[in-house]
Amino acid sequence: MVGELNYFLELQVKHQKEGIFISQEKYAKNFVKRFGLDSKKHTSTPMSSSVKLSLDVANVEVDPTLYRSMINSLLYLTVSRPDIAFSIEVCARFQAAPKESHLTAVKRIIRYINGTSNYEIWYSRDSNECLASYLDANWSGCIDDRKNTLGGCFYLGNNLVSWMSKKQNSVSLSTAEAEYIAAGSCCA
């Protein structure tokens, strides 16, 4: 158990003169292998832009323990992988009663990670002290309750220091209102 915990907390840091790289390549490769998707075809994106997940009450139920295990492992990867944050947030909404369509979406994310396990984050030493944030909200992005999803990232100089994806608590009546709420959340 202790060996597994140490492995779970492992981040690879490569120091260079100009800055550092942070990656979780070893964890990602073992994670993909653990769920038996290492021999499957890679995908170029973590989630299809045409697929909209919903509660999907008519579809076949899957093992919630396995689904939660996959989601939790993916959440750990978001420490160094902002590219998967939105997709995981969407899939994490269905942990209470996962269906086959939700499991298919999670497996797609894992296949994406299989092809991009070597992705790293670069933090340079030469950076200004300007704080910048970028955000977006999709108006009524959730099919079930019409709530928006907010996504954002924060830079200190050239370095990405924080990122997030979160379903908003309220329903917006327009795109402008969704963006306004997102801006308020970002400033908070």
Summary of the structure (lengths in Angstrom):
residues: 188
radius of gyration: 17.9
end to end distance: 39.0
largest distance: 56.0
contacts: 522
relative contact order: 0.15
helix: 38%
strand: 22%
